[in-house]
């Protein structure tokens, strides 16, 4: 099935309160579209990045009480799973879309990512300054909002925390508000996701091989 695109009504599903109200709607209406999106995006991402990427769609099978605040299609270098590896996520939530480079708190790539993030703190700082829409979703401001205005010492401290704290994950990415005209069509949503992944490619490379220099 071709990707039909997410609508304002789709984003509104995430405003439904409670597991019994939200989760069935997510599975019936959002998950099928994520599968369509993954099918459409995978060849585009491979072409745009030169990486070997395989699609996975989050199913949230372990959730029985609290519904997810967002759900996503993930793209990783393994056909079997994505959580052990640094990966891209193209997510949808009540605010629109979000494209992130993500490292789970128990990922096999976590140590490599943390070491390379620390080593490349200055380059990461420059990357984020050059892309004003890019955010850390772990280093937040006083109101709990994702930040772009990071300092080198904050990136270094976060990389050290990532290496030392078992429950710490890493998420760097770009949010696209539901009112953004780029999301007005399925083609626009696919193209926007491709552009965002290209912008985040340096973060992905931090998780691949120790000693990576950006």
Secondary structure, DSSP 4 states (H G I P E B T S, - for coil): -------HHHHHGGG--SHHHHHHHIIIIIHHHHHHHHHHHHHHHHHHH----EEEE---TT-SSSPPSEEEEEEES-SS-STTS-EEEEEEETTEEEEEEEE-TT-TTHHHHHHHHHHTHHHHHHHHHH-TTEEEEEEE-TTS-EES---HHHHHHHHHHHHH-TT--EEEEEEEETT-GGGSSHHHHHHHHHHHHHHTHHHHHHTTSTT---
